[in-house]
Amino acid sequence: MSIRNNFEKVFGKNEAQRVWDSAISHGNGINDINKGSDPFKWALLICIGYQCLEKKEYRKYHRIVASWLKLKKWIKKYGKLESHDGDCDYLALVCGVYNEYMPQKTRRTKKA
């Protein structure tokens, strides 16, 4: 089952479309050229990076209705963001915003 199908099963098709539309609205020619083999993972990463799912005012603007706590829990458990093979919000990536959504063993860490 694709990530989007799993998301739709839990949060509904309308919410999945709102997440997708939110991500598309932040496409800038750098973060959206390669959406990867599972574009919904790209959408989740963009929405996390731009805080569309988290910040109250952004949630309202993008019409996101599922609670951030439930979304975050689902993303960590089912999102499989560590296997994303496309673009993302590169500033968020460099700042470590995505770290909590990816199992520690899959992240590269600098050895002292």
C-alpha positions in Angstrom: 0.0 0.0 0.0 1.4 3.4 -0.9 2.0 6.0 1.7 -0.8 8.2 0.3 -3.3 5.3 0.4 -2.4 4.5 4.0 -2.8 8.2 4.9 -6.2 8.4 3.1 -7.3 5.3 5.0 -6.6 7.0 8.3 -7.3 10.7 7.6 -9.4 10.6 4.5 -9.0 11.6 0.8 -9.8 15.2 1.4 -7.1 15.6 4.0 -4.6 13.9 1.7 -5.5 16.3 -1.1 -5.1 19.3 1.3 -1.6 18.0 2.2 -0.7 17.6 -1.4 -2.1 21.0 -2.3 -0.2 22.6 0.6 3.1 21.1 -0.7 2.4 22.1 -4.3 1.9 25.7 -3.1 5.4 25.7 -1.7 7.1 24.3 -4.8 9.8 26.7 -5.9 11.7 25.0 -8.8 14.4 23.7 -6.4 12.4 21.6 -3.9 9.9 20.1 -6.4 11.8 19.1 -9.5 12.2 15.5 -8.4 9.2 14.4 -6.2 10.7 10.9 -5.9 9.3 7.4 -6.4 6.5 8.1 -3.8 5.5 11.8 -4.3 3.3 11.8 -1.2 6.5 11.4 0.9 7.7 14.5 -0.9 4.5 16.3 0.1 4.8 15.3 3.7 8.4 16.5 3.8 7.5 19.9 2.2 4.6 20.3 4.7 6.9 19.5 7.6 9.6 21.8 6.4 7.1 24.7 5.9 5.2 23.8 9.1 1.9 23.6 7.2 0.8 20.7 9.4 2.0 22.2 12.7 1.5 26.0 13.0 -2.1 27.0 13.8 -2.2 29.8 11.2 -0.7 27.7 8.5 -3.0 24.8 9.2 -6.0 27.2 8.9 -4.6 28.7 5.7 -4.2 25.2 4.1 -7.4 23.9 5.7 -5.7 21.0 7.5 -8.1 19.5 9.9 -6.4 16.5 11.4 -4.7 17.2 14.7 -0.9 17.9 14.5 -0.3 15.3 17.2 -2.1 12.6 15.3 -0.4 13.6 12.0 3.0 13.6 13.6 2.5 10.2 15.3 1.3 8.7 12.0 4.2 10.2 10.0 6.7 8.8 12.4 5.1 5.3 12.3 4.0 5.0 8.7 5.6 7.8 6.7 8.9 6.0 5.9 10.4 9.3 5.1 14.0 7.9 5.5 13.5 6.1 2.2 12.5 9.2 0.3 14.5 9.5 -2.9 13.5 12.9 -4.2 13.7 16.6 -3.3 12.7 18.1 0.0 12.9 21.4 1.8 16.6 21.6 1.8 16.8 24.3 4.5 14.8 22.1 6.8 17.0 19.2 6.0 20.2 21.1 6.8 18.6 22.4 10.0 17.8 18.9 11.2 14.0 19.4 11.1 13.5 16.0 9.6 15.6 14.1 12.0 12.8 13.2 14.4 10.8 11.6 11.6 13.5 9.2 10.6 14.9 6.3 12.6 18.2 7.1 14.2 19.9 4.1 12.5 19.2 5.5 9.0 20.7 9.0 9.7 24.3 9.7 9.0 26.0 11.0 12.0 29.4 12.8 12.2 32.0 10.8 14.1 34.1 12.7 16.5 
